Amino acid sequence: MPGHAVDILRLIPPVPGTYLLVLGSARRHNVVIGRLGVLPLRPGFYVYVGSAFGSGGLAARLGRHLKGGAARPHWHIDFLRPHAQPVEVLWREGVRLEHRWAALIGELPEAASPLVGFGASDCTCRSHLTFFEQSPSAFLARRLAGARRTTLAL
């Protein structure tokens, strides 16, 4: 498996689709997420669900997220990304599953919603960001059937 985010980008196609980005954090920190509020970052794993149906598709959107944040933050994830490292990426090409995946992940007993409205300002979902104290990789592999995935060894 490739080891760096830039290597991972070669595996991700420039087509529309839905993606899931797993980020890991080893420290506590309060992160201001634009006008949404403060995210109390704590050690564990953050699962962000998004979609990429614009120019460049999955490759462009995940490229932005994996490279470490944007100079000018636009999406909520842009504010979080400098404070948490990518661990895993899952995606499905050509389908809109963003809201379904966010609901599936948020329903787990181990799941916590660290900031209501994160990534969900244009929908009725509670949040597109879910927190887990332990790695959710086993669940993600079972529940998100058909998703392609890659693990980042950073």
Summary of the structure (lengths in Angstrom):
residues: 154
radius of gyration: 14.0
end to end distance: 11.4
largest distance: 37.8
contacts: 487
relative contact order: 0.25
helix: 25%
strand: 30%
